[in-house]
Amino acid sequence: AIKDGNFVEKNVSFFIDSTAPRISKTEPRSDLTNGNFYVEFTEDNPKSLILTYGNSFRNKSFDLSNCFEDRRRTTCEEFVSLSEFEGKEIQYWFTLEDIANNSDTSRPVAVEVDQTAPIINKLNYTIDRRRVRFNINITEKNFDRVEFMDNAESRPRWRLLCTNLREDICERTFSFGTGLHNLSFNVTDEAGNYASRENIGFTI
């Protein structure tokens, strides 16, 4: 530009973001939720990530600083208290917006809320030589599995005990080596809630 016979120069910097954000995955996908929500997206310059959920629909703003970026993919996970919707079906979806106000919204997903942990009412066992028969009474309408770990092993690992209940009972027999055993049990439901029982000790 020319002003009073002199040239005037001005540098102007601006940012262009023409690529719309894309949400590629959300969880839970269906069935049940205990309040844990997960999302994956592709966007170099995210500004906001909003979870909309419920029946009268509430909003939860995710803290993007807690998200994890791996190359171009970003993953975020947060827990939301859904106690007011316990036992009810809700819908949820995510809306992602970038600094240029481009946005993407995930499809609505219907899930039932289950934030109630399983209850281990009784845990009994009987020993016959090396065979130990477990009988565990459990209260859980969305039961998934019972696992146990022998902490006395050199490399403890979780072993599957039951994947279904008969009249609220998990019953199964396992063989153990001679010596002292110290077991931990974990009961999980399909929503991800769990109950634990530790320090069940016996000697073979």
ChimeraX commands (.cxc) that place a marker at each C-alpha (Angstrom):
marker #1 position 0.00,0.00,0.00 radius 0.5
marker #1 position 1.13,3.61,-0.70 radius 0.5
marker #1 position 0.62,6.31,1.94 radius 0.5
marker #1 position 1.90,9.90,1.42 radius 0.5
marker #1 position 4.16,8.65,-1.34 radius 0.5
marker #1 position 5.72,5.98,0.90 radius 0.5
marker #1 position 5.23,2.23,0.82 radius 0.5
marker #1 position 3.64,0.70,3.91 radius 0.5
marker #1 position 3.99,-3.01,4.49 radius 0.5
marker #1 position 2.11,-5.06,7.05 radius 0.5
marker #1 position 2.47,-8.74,7.76 radius 0.5
marker #1 position -0.76,-10.53,8.59 radius 0.5
marker #1 position -0.75,-14.06,9.95 radius 0.5
marker #1 position -3.82,-16.24,10.03 radius 0.5
marker #1 position -4.58,-19.91,10.45 radius 0.5
marker #1 position -6.60,-22.06,8.06 radius 0.5
marker #1 position -8.14,-25.34,9.23 radius 0.5
marker #1 position -10.23,-26.68,6.37 radius 0.5
marker #1 position -10.29,-30.31,7.52 radius 0.5
marker #1 position -13.35,-31.19,9.56 radius 0.5
marker #1 position -12.83,-33.25,12.74 radius 0.5
marker #1 position -13.88,-36.89,12.60 radius 0.5
marker #1 position -15.09,-39.06,15.47 radius 0.5
marker #1 position -14.15,-42.65,14.62 radius 0.5
marker #1 position -15.18,-44.63,17.72 radius 0.5
marker #1 position -17.25,-44.28,20.88 radius 0.5
marker #1 position -17.85,-46.61,23.81 radius 0.5
marker #1 position -19.95,-48.10,25.28 radius 0.5
marker #1 position -21.23,-49.33,21.92 radius 0.5
marker #1 position -24.47,-50.84,23.19 radius 0.5
marker #1 position -26.21,-52.66,26.04 radius 0.5
marker #1 position -24.78,-51.35,29.33 radius 0.5
marker #1 position -22.70,-48.56,30.86 radius 0.5
marker #1 position -21.33,-47.95,34.34 radius 0.5
marker #1 position -20.48,-44.34,33.51 radius 0.5
marker #1 position -17.18,-44.85,31.69 radius 0.5
marker #1 position -17.25,-43.12,28.29 radius 0.5
marker #1 position -14.56,-43.40,25.64 radius 0.5
marker #1 position -14.04,-41.66,22.30 radius 0.5
marker #1 position -11.47,-41.70,19.50 radius 0.5
marker #1 position -11.15,-38.89,16.98 radius 0.5
marker #1 position -8.91,-37.37,14.33 radius 0.5
marker #1 position -8.34,-33.61,14.59 radius 0.5
marker #1 position -5.14,-31.59,14.84 radius 0.5
marker #1 position -6.74,-28.56,16.50 radius 0.5
marker #1 position -9.60,-29.63,18.77 radius 0.5
marker #1 position -11.36,-26.88,20.71 radius 0.5
marker #1 position -14.09,-28.71,22.60 radius 0.5
marker #1 position -15.43,-32.23,23.13 radius 0.5
marker #1 position -18.94,-32.43,24.58 radius 0.5
marker #1 position -20.73,-35.57,25.76 radius 0.5
marker #1 position -24.52,-35.29,25.67 radius 0.5
marker #1 position -26.37,-37.97,27.64 radius 0.5
marker #1 position -29.52,-38.86,29.57 radius 0.5
marker #1 position -33.20,-38.52,28.85 radius 0.5
marker #1 position -33.67,-34.81,29.52 radius 0.5
marker #1 position -30.07,-34.65,28.19 radius 0.5
marker #1 position -27.19,-33.28,30.17 radius 0.5
marker #1 position -23.85,-32.10,28.84 radius 0.5
marker #1 position -20.38,-33.06,30.03 radius 0.5
marker #1 position -17.35,-31.18,28.69 radius 0.5
marker #1 position -14.30,-33.45,28.43 radius 0.5
marker #1 position -10.94,-32.04,29.50 radius 0.5
marker #1 position -8.87,-32.30,26.31 radius 0.5
marker #1 position -5.66,-32.02,28.33 radius 0.5
marker #1 position -6.42,-35.48,29.74 radius 0.5
marker #1 position -6.67,-37.04,26.28 radius 0.5
marker #1 position -3.92,-39.15,24.75 radius 0.5
marker #1 position -2.60,-38.41,21.25 radius 0.5
marker #1 position -0.89,-41.08,19.19 radius 0.5
marker #1 position 0.17,-39.73,15.80 radius 0.5
marker #1 position -3.07,-38.29,14.38 radius 0.5
marker #1 position -5.47,-40.31,16.55 radius 0.5
marker #1 position -6.63,-38.90,19.88 radius 0.5
marker #1 position -8.36,-40.95,22.58 radius 0.5
marker #1 position -10.25,-39.64,25.61 radius 0.5
marker #1 position -11.88,-41.45,28.53 radius 0.5
marker #1 position -13.80,-40.07,31.50 radius 0.5
marker #1 position -16.20,-41.31,34.16 radius 0.5
marker #1 position -19.62,-39.67,34.51 radius 0.5
marker #1 position -21.91,-40.24,37.49 radius 0.5
marker #1 position -25.19,-41.66,36.16 radius 0.5
marker #1 position -26.75,-42.63,39.50 radius 0.5
marker #1 position -29.98,-40.76,38.71 radius 0.5
marker #1 position -30.47,-43.01,35.67 radius 0.5
marker #1 position -29.71,-46.33,37.44 radius 0.5
marker #1 position -31.61,-49.18,35.77 radius 0.5
marker #1 position -32.89,-46.91,33.00 radius 0.5
marker #1 position -32.05,-46.62,29.32 radius 0.5
marker #1 position -30.37,-43.44,28.13 radius 0.5
marker #1 position -28.89,-42.17,24.89 radius 0.5
marker #1 position -25.52,-40.49,24.44 radius 0.5
marker #1 position -23.41,-38.91,21.73 radius 0.5
marker #1 position -20.26,-36.81,21.36 radius 0.5
marker #1 position -19.80,-33.48,19.57 radius 0.5
marker #1 position -16.26,-32.46,18.62 radius 0.5
marker #1 position -15.44,-28.91,17.46 radius 0.5
marker #1 position -12.14,-27.51,16.20 radius 0.5
marker #1 position -10.74,-23.97,16.39 radius 0.5
marker #1 position -12.23,-23.11,13.00 radius 0.5
marker #1 position -15.71,-24.10,14.28 radius 0.5
marker #1 position -15.84,-27.22,12.14 radius 0.5
marker #1 position -17.58,-30.06,14.01 radius 0.5
marker #1 position -18.55,-33.71,13.94 radius 0.5
marker #1 position -21.25,-35.48,15.97 radius 0.5
marker #1 position -21.28,-39.21,16.64 radius 0.5
marker #1 position -24.44,-41.23,16.15 radius 0.5
marker #1 position -26.68,-41.58,19.24 radius 0.5
marker #1 position -26.26,-44.85,21.13 radius 0.5
marker #1 position -28.83,-46.29,23.55 radius 0.5
marker #1 position -27.47,-47.97,26.70 radius 0.5
marker #1 position -28.85,-49.14,30.03 radius 0.5
marker #1 position -27.23,-47.68,33.13 radius 0.5
marker #1 position -25.76,-50.13,35.66 radius 0.5
marker #1 position -23.49,-48.57,38.27 radius 0.5
marker #1 position -24.25,-51.17,40.95 radius 0.5
marker #1 position -21.38,-53.50,41.77 radius 0.5
marker #1 position -21.94,-57.25,42.19 radius 0.5
marker #1 position -22.37,-58.56,45.73 radius 0.5
marker #1 position -20.48,-61.63,46.94 radius 0.5
marker #1 position -22.87,-63.00,49.57 radius 0.5
marker #1 position -20.98,-66.20,50.48 radius 0.5
marker #1 position -17.74,-67.80,49.35 radius 0.5
marker #1 position -17.27,-71.40,50.48 radius 0.5
marker #1 position -14.87,-74.12,49.43 radius 0.5
marker #1 position -14.22,-77.79,50.20 radius 0.5
marker #1 position -10.94,-79.67,49.73 radius 0.5
marker #1 position -10.65,-83.25,48.49 radius 0.5
marker #1 position -6.94,-84.07,48.22 radius 0.5
marker #1 position -5.74,-81.71,45.48 radius 0.5
marker #1 position -9.22,-80.81,44.26 radius 0.5
marker #1 position -10.89,-77.68,45.64 radius 0.5
marker #1 position -14.57,-77.11,44.98 radius 0.5
marker #1 position -15.70,-73.47,45.13 radius 0.5
marker #1 position -19.28,-72.43,45.83 radius 0.5
marker #1 position -19.90,-68.69,45.55 radius 0.5
marker #1 position -23.29,-67.02,46.04 radius 0.5
marker #1 position -23.53,-63.78,44.03 radius 0.5
marker #1 position -26.17,-61.10,43.54 radius 0.5
marker #1 position -25.83,-59.52,40.09 radius 0.5
marker #1 position -28.47,-59.22,37.35 radius 0.5
marker #1 position -25.93,-58.47,34.59 radius 0.5
marker #1 position -23.35,-61.08,35.61 radius 0.5
marker #1 position -20.30,-61.53,33.37 radius 0.5
marker #1 position -17.65,-63.66,35.08 radius 0.5
marker #1 position -15.80,-64.82,38.18 radius 0.5
marker #1 position -12.00,-65.02,38.09 radius 0.5
marker #1 position -9.42,-65.98,40.68 radius 0.5
marker #1 position -5.70,-65.46,41.14 radius 0.5
marker #1 position -3.33,-67.51,43.28 radius 0.5
marker #1 position -1.00,-64.94,44.84 radius 0.5
marker #1 position 1.28,-67.72,46.12 radius 0.5
marker #1 position 2.40,-68.54,42.58 radius 0.5
marker #1 position 5.69,-67.18,41.27 radius 0.5
marker #1 position 3.78,-65.54,38.41 radius 0.5
marker #1 position 0.19,-64.95,39.55 radius 0.5
marker #1 position -2.41,-64.62,36.80 radius 0.5
marker #1 position -6.18,-64.43,36.58 radius 0.5
marker #1 position -7.99,-67.70,35.83 radius 0.5
marker #1 position -11.60,-68.00,34.73 radius 0.5
marker #1 position -13.89,-69.72,37.25 radius 0.5
marker #1 position -17.46,-69.11,35.97 radius 0.5
marker #1 position -19.18,-67.31,33.11 radius 0.5
marker #1 position -22.75,-68.06,34.23 radius 0.5
marker #1 position -24.68,-68.56,37.45 radius 0.5
marker #1 position -27.18,-71.20,38.44 radius 0.5
marker #1 position -29.66,-69.71,40.88 radius 0.5
marker #1 position -27.06,-67.08,41.84 radius 0.5
marker #1 position -24.39,-69.74,42.40 radius 0.5
marker #1 position -20.97,-70.07,40.76 radius 0.5
marker #1 position -19.73,-73.62,41.47 radius 0.5
marker #1 position -16.62,-75.23,40.02 radius 0.5
marker #1 position -13.72,-77.49,40.98 radius 0.5
marker #1 position -10.03,-76.77,40.39 radius 0.5
marker #1 position -6.93,-78.83,41.07 radius 0.5
marker #1 position -4.00,-77.25,42.93 radius 0.5
marker #1 position -0.43,-78.28,43.59 radius 0.5
marker #1 position 0.80,-79.13,47.05 radius 0.5
marker #1 position 1.65,-76.28,49.38 radius 0.5
marker #1 position 0.13,-73.01,50.54 radius 0.5
marker #1 position -2.31,-71.10,48.33 radius 0.5
marker #1 position -3.61,-67.56,48.78 radius 0.5
marker #1 position -6.45,-66.66,46.41 radius 0.5
marker #1 position -8.09,-63.42,45.31 radius 0.5
marker #1 position -11.48,-63.47,43.58 radius 0.5
marker #1 position -12.97,-60.90,41.22 radius 0.5
marker #1 position -16.63,-60.81,40.14 radius 0.5
marker #1 position -17.39,-58.58,37.13 radius 0.5
marker #1 position -20.67,-57.57,35.53 radius 0.5
marker #1 position -21.29,-56.70,31.89 radius 0.5
marker #1 position -21.14,-52.97,32.60 radius 0.5
marker #1 position -17.63,-53.22,34.07 radius 0.5
marker #1 position -18.55,-52.99,37.77 radius 0.5
marker #1 position -16.75,-55.46,40.02 radius 0.5
marker #1 position -16.46,-56.86,43.54 radius 0.5
marker #1 position -13.38,-58.48,45.05 radius 0.5
marker #1 position -12.60,-60.92,47.81 radius 0.5
marker #1 position -9.00,-61.46,48.89 radius 0.5
marker #1 position -6.82,-63.60,51.12 radius 0.5
marker #1 position -8.66,-66.92,50.80 radius 0.5
marker #1 position -5.95,-69.23,52.08 radius 0.5
marker #1 position -5.63,-73.02,52.29 radius 0.5
marker #1 position -2.94,-75.67,52.15 radius 0.5
marker #1 position -2.92,-78.77,49.94 radius 0.5
marker link #1:1,2 radius 0.2
marker link #1:2,3 radius 0.2
marker link #1:3,4 radius 0.2
marker link #1:4,5 radius 0.2
marker link #1:5,6 radius 0.2
marker link #1:6,7 radius 0.2
marker link #1:7,8 radius 0.2
marker link #1:8,9 radius 0.2
marker link #1:9,10 radius 0.2
marker link #1:10,11 radius 0.2
marker link #1:11,12 radius 0.2
marker link #1:12,13 radius 0.2
marker link #1:13,14 radius 0.2
marker link #1:14,15 radius 0.2
marker link #1:15,16 radius 0.2
marker link #1:16,17 radius 0.2
marker link #1:17,18 radius 0.2
marker link #1:18,19 radius 0.2
marker link #1:19,20 radius 0.2
marker link #1:20,21 radius 0.2
marker link #1:21,22 radius 0.2
marker link #1:22,23 radius 0.2
marker link #1:23,24 radius 0.2
marker link #1:24,25 radius 0.2
marker link #1:25,26 radius 0.2
marker link #1:26,27 radius 0.2
marker link #1:27,28 radius 0.2
marker link #1:28,29 radius 0.2
marker link #1:29,30 radius 0.2
marker link #1:30,31 radius 0.2
marker link #1:31,32 radius 0.2
marker link #1:32,33 radius 0.2
marker link #1:33,34 radius 0.2
marker link #1:34,35 radius 0.2
marker link #1:35,36 radius 0.2
marker link #1:36,37 radius 0.2
marker link #1:37,38 radius 0.2
marker link #1:38,39 radius 0.2
marker link #1:39,40 radius 0.2
marker link #1:40,41 radius 0.2
marker link #1:41,42 radius 0.2
marker link #1:42,43 radius 0.2
marker link #1:43,44 radius 0.2
marker link #1:44,45 radius 0.2
marker link #1:45,46 radius 0.2
marker link #1:46,47 radius 0.2
marker link #1:47,48 radius 0.2
marker link #1:48,49 radius 0.2
marker link #1:49,50 radius 0.2
marker link #1:50,51 radius 0.2
marker link #1:51,52 radius 0.2
marker link #1:52,53 radius 0.2
marker link #1:53,54 radius 0.2
marker link #1:54,55 radius 0.2
marker link #1:55,56 radius 0.2
marker link #1:56,57 radius 0.2
marker link #1:57,58 radius 0.2
marker link #1:58,59 radius 0.2
marker link #1:59,60 radius 0.2
marker link #1:60,61 radius 0.2
marker link #1:61,62 radius 0.2
marker link #1:62,63 radius 0.2
marker link #1:63,64 radius 0.2
marker link #1:64,65 radius 0.2
marker link #1:65,66 radius 0.2
marker link #1:66,67 radius 0.2
marker link #1:67,68 radius 0.2
marker link #1:68,69 radius 0.2
marker link #1:69,70 radius 0.2
marker link #1:70,71 radius 0.2
marker link #1:71,72 radius 0.2
marker link #1:72,73 radius 0.2
marker link #1:73,74 radius 0.2
marker link #1:74,75 radius 0.2
marker link #1:75,76 radius 0.2
marker link #1:76,77 radius 0.2
marker link #1:77,78 radius 0.2
marker link #1:78,79 radius 0.2
marker link #1:79,80 radius 0.2
marker link #1:80,81 radius 0.2
marker link #1:81,82 radius 0.2
marker link #1:82,83 radius 0.2
marker link #1:83,84 radius 0.2
marker link #1:84,85 radius 0.2
marker link #1:85,86 radius 0.2
marker link #1:86,87 radius 0.2
marker link #1:87,88 radius 0.2
marker link #1:88,89 radius 0.2
marker link #1:89,90 radius 0.2
marker link #1:90,91 radius 0.2
marker link #1:91,92 radius 0.2
marker link #1:92,93 radius 0.2
marker link #1:93,94 radius 0.2
marker link #1:94,95 radius 0.2
marker link #1:95,96 radius 0.2
marker link #1:96,97 radius 0.2
marker link #1:97,98 radius 0.2
marker link #1:98,99 radius 0.2
marker link #1:99,100 radius 0.2
marker link #1:100,101 radius 0.2
marker link #1:101,102 radius 0.2
marker link #1:102,103 radius 0.2
marker link #1:103,104 radius 0.2
marker link #1:104,105 radius 0.2
marker link #1:105,106 radius 0.2
marker link #1:106,107 radius 0.2
marker link #1:107,108 radius 0.2
marker link #1:108,109 radius 0.2
marker link #1:109,110 radius 0.2
marker link #1:110,111 radius 0.2
marker link #1:111,112 radius 0.2
marker link #1:112,113 radius 0.2
marker link #1:113,114 radius 0.2
marker link #1:114,115 radius 0.2
marker link #1:115,116 radius 0.2
marker link #1:116,117 radius 0.2
marker link #1:117,118 radius 0.2
marker link #1:118,119 radius 0.2
marker link #1:119,120 radius 0.2
marker link #1:120,121 radius 0.2
marker link #1:121,122 radius 0.2
marker link #1:122,123 radius 0.2
marker link #1:123,124 radius 0.2
marker link #1:124,125 radius 0.2
marker link #1:125,126 radius 0.2
marker link #1:126,127 radius 0.2
marker link #1:127,128 radius 0.2
marker link #1:128,129 radius 0.2
marker link #1:129,130 radius 0.2
marker link #1:130,131 radius 0.2
marker link #1:131,132 radius 0.2
marker link #1:132,133 radius 0.2
marker link #1:133,134 radius 0.2
marker link #1:134,135 radius 0.2
marker link #1:135,136 radius 0.2
marker link #1:136,137 radius 0.2
marker link #1:137,138 radius 0.2
marker link #1:138,139 radius 0.2
marker link #1:139,140 radius 0.2
marker link #1:140,141 radius 0.2
marker link #1:141,142 radius 0.2
marker link #1:142,143 radius 0.2
marker link #1:143,144 radius 0.2
marker link #1:144,145 radius 0.2
marker link #1:145,146 radius 0.2
marker link #1:146,147 radius 0.2
marker link #1:147,148 radius 0.2
marker link #1:148,149 radius 0.2
marker link #1:149,150 radius 0.2
marker link #1:150,151 radius 0.2
marker link #1:151,152 radius 0.2
marker link #1:152,153 radius 0.2
marker link #1:153,154 radius 0.2
marker link #1:154,155 radius 0.2
marker link #1:155,156 radius 0.2
marker link #1:156,157 radius 0.2
marker link #1:157,158 radius 0.2
marker link #1:158,159 radius 0.2
marker link #1:159,160 radius 0.2
marker link #1:160,161 radius 0.2
marker link #1:161,162 radius 0.2
marker link #1:162,163 radius 0.2
marker link #1:163,164 radius 0.2
marker link #1:164,165 radius 0.2
marker link #1:165,166 radius 0.2
marker link #1:166,167 radius 0.2
marker link #1:167,168 radius 0.2
marker link #1:168,169 radius 0.2
marker link #1:169,170 radius 0.2
marker link #1:170,171 radius 0.2
marker link #1:171,172 radius 0.2
marker link #1:172,173 radius 0.2
marker link #1:173,174 radius 0.2
marker link #1:174,175 radius 0.2
marker link #1:175,176 radius 0.2
marker link #1:176,177 radius 0.2
marker link #1:177,178 radius 0.2
marker link #1:178,179 radius 0.2
marker link #1:179,180 radius 0.2
marker link #1:180,181 radius 0.2
marker link #1:181,182 radius 0.2
marker link #1:182,183 radius 0.2
marker link #1:183,184 radius 0.2
marker link #1:184,185 radius 0.2
marker link #1:185,186 radius 0.2
marker link #1:186,187 radius 0.2
marker link #1:187,188 radius 0.2
marker link #1:188,189 radius 0.2
marker link #1:189,190 radius 0.2
marker link #1:190,191 radius 0.2
marker link #1:191,192 radius 0.2
marker link #1:192,193 radius 0.2
marker link #1:193,194 radius 0.2
marker link #1:194,195 radius 0.2
marker link #1:195,196 radius 0.2
marker link #1:196,197 radius 0.2
marker link #1:197,198 radius 0.2
marker link #1:198,199 radius 0.2
marker link #1:199,200 radius 0.2
marker link #1:200,201 radius 0.2
marker link #1:201,202 radius 0.2
marker link #1:202,203 radius 0.2
marker link #1:203,204 radius 0.2
view
